[in-house]
């Protein structure tokens, strides 16, 4: 199940936020070795504290967070405009009311979850993101991602258009933009349904 939360929900749903921030620390700091601030086992940055983010959480029947992502309006502070700005030689400053930034896409691997399970959670999050965009008048989502993730996005059925590639000394990182359309949503739903039925997903 995908749920949408905002800053106002932190008091009402502290356990969900705790799980999300703990998962982010485990993935981005412990597993990937990113230079992020972790305090008391939680990865929380200035956008979580000072901006007005929207969060999408994949939650199971026991209210356990399986994955999450964060959305920021590009008309306000974004990571692409600040932290990621110097990753790219090309101008990737994108700002419009109908374009939002996706960051902190996090699907933590745990002992009892297979690669198939992780793929399903990732697909559910992207489907939930596209649904939210279509319902809210958001036309595009911009984000920075490890380039090998392109294969995952292709398998799910929602690939970004490349805006820029990071300088070699930064790493194999890409800035991309996803267009939220009913067609993209339909493809993702069909492929997730096939995956849940155990059928192979054909990437075209």
Beta strands, then each sheet from edge to edge (+ up, - down):
strand 1: 2-6
strand 2: 38-39
strand 3: 42-43
strand 4: 54-59
strand 5: 65-73
strand 6: 99-106
strand 7: 140-146
strand 8: 161-165
strand 9: 173-179
sheet 1: 1+ 4- 5+ 6- 7- 9+ 8-
sheet 2: 2+ 3-
end
